[in-house]
Amino acid sequence: MNVAEGGKPSIAIVDDEPDLQKLYKLAIASNGYRIAYVASDGTEALEKQRVVAGKPDIIIMDHRMPTKNGVETTKEILFTYPKTRIIFVSADEAVEKDAMMAGASRFLKKPISLRDLLKNIDEEARSVIAT
């Protein structure tokens, strides 16, 4: 994977809400993680995943987005990059089973506190570093 210098994995944010993108980005970066990319929908995420030089180790993935939902995007990313950890975040608990079957590492129900998000990122980061 692409664990950055200093031992922290890189993270991508895939969410169609600009305010959440900014909030996640600020919280993640202020905790020492490198942001690989930010995407507003599944199609954009797949394109950025393909072209970005430093592939993310962990992706924060929303479900309901324009053009391609989080479950489909998760499947497509993991098909090509199977070691990527995906933290699936959705207000719709009914999608949890689909997200986990698609290969997500974790499912977090919105609304989620930044503390809980960062705790889950830190736990996934330890798994990335250990592999």
Buried (B, 14 or more C-beta within 10 A) or exposed (E): BBBBEEEBBBBBBBBBBEEBBEBBBEBBEEBEBBBBBBBBBBBBBBEBBEEBEEBBBBBBBBBBBEBBBBBBBBBBBBEEBEEBBBBBBBEEEEBBEBBBEBBBBBBBBBEBEBEEBBEBBEEBBEEBEEE
